[in-house]
Structure formats: C-alpha cells, structure tokens
Amino acid sequence: MNLIELIDFKKFDEINVDFNENGLSLISGVNNSGKTSLLHALAVWEYAKILLINYRGQQSLL
C-alpha cells in the first residue's frame, strides 16, 4: 500500500491519497485543487527522510 495522509497541510484539512503500487499514478485536477500542494508534501517527506537517515541511520525508518 502506498497511502499518503495529509492533515492540516496547506489547503488540505485532511486528505488520503492511495498511489498505484505499480509505480505510475496520475495527478490531475482543475486549477487550485491542490496538485502542487500534494507534490510539495511528497518533497517535504523525502527531504525529512533523507535527514533522518543521515543523522540516525537507515534503521531509524523502521
């Protein structure tokens, strides 16, 4: 499962997004629907994950 849950992030009060496990997901919507906010959330998570691994090691993700 590739589920992302955002709570109080930018324009989202609460949203759950389930990405395709095969590796390809399409994000579409009208202007100001939150597409870029979702991508920003993914970027923030990836950055935080890299910092955590660098400071505490790969085992910290478990």
Buried (B, 14 or more C-beta within 10 A) or exposed (E): EEEEEBEEBEEBEEBEBEBEEEEEEEEEEEEEEBEEBBEEBBEEEEEEEEEEEEEEEEEEEE
